[in-house]
Amino acid sequence: MNAKMETPTGADTLARAKGGFGNVRFGSCGNYTTSQDFRQDYPVANLLRHGADYATSARELAAFLNWPPRMVTRQIERERRAGIPICANSAGYFLPSSDVERDFYIASLAHREAEIRRTRAAVAATRQTTIDLRGGGEA
């Protein structure tokens, strides 16, 4: 059995990281204004495993890093824009283990983008007709 199959989602990577890197120990930083150097030297991607089956939830990453969840998602976005292919599914974040996983994630982003466009268009169309939500009739 390969090592990937033996370890539960993210546990081996997070366990190694708990030991710390240099003089910085993950999970010990109670300060939410963590320095930019910390985020660049120890990106969230270093805590992620390869493969959709091994996704790590944002909640688990936030608890491990002792960061608010929003800081985790912002950091993931920074890393993506810097060229790190962090993918996501309903279980959490992961690094793609194949082009198929990366392409599937790209397709899911395209679908979400199309849905957001449809919603935006529907809301924008309400400029033409303003509905009184309390009375149900047109204003």
Summary of the structure (lengths in Angstrom):
residues: 139
radius of gyration: 20.0
end to end distance: 67.0
largest distance: 67.0
contacts: 349
relative contact order: 0.12
helix: 53%
strand: 9%
